[in-house]
Amino acid sequence: MAIKSRNKVEPTFNSSSMSDLVFLLLIFFMLTSTLVAPNAIKLMLPSSSSKTMAKQTITVYINEQYQYFVNETAADETQLMDLINTQIGNDSQATVVLRSDKSVPVQYIVNVIDAVNEINNATGNNHKVILATAPKK
């Protein structure tokens, strides 16, 4: 008597479960990418109704503890000019975006503007400083 096996191995591949996994991964990465904060340093920017857009070369942050950051590198007032100058490099029309917390006194903002003006006087370039603001509600 010949006994035959009823379970046969088929060489086909069912891809329906693979497409479910791909869609789940797609949704996961779409959701997690929206949670990434564009600014690493949290600031409460002053509000304004003007909209000025410029090519951003470097960003200088001043947080509520009055600490300076040049492209997320911590700096004090004495290192500010040297750090901005090295970040700008050979760009003669660089734009420095200043992101300052709205509780920061004006003197700290003027220190950054003075540092950029000293770089302009020393090199003969025309670097600009733009104060970043949040839209008015």
Secondary structure, 3 states (H helix, E strand, C coil): CCCCCCCCCCCCCCCHHHHHHHHHHHHHHHHHHHCCCCCCCCCCCCEECCCCCCCCCEEEEECCCCCEEECCEEECCCCHHHHHHHHHCCCCCCEEEEEECCCCCHHHHHHHHHHHHHHHHHHCCCCEEEECCEECC
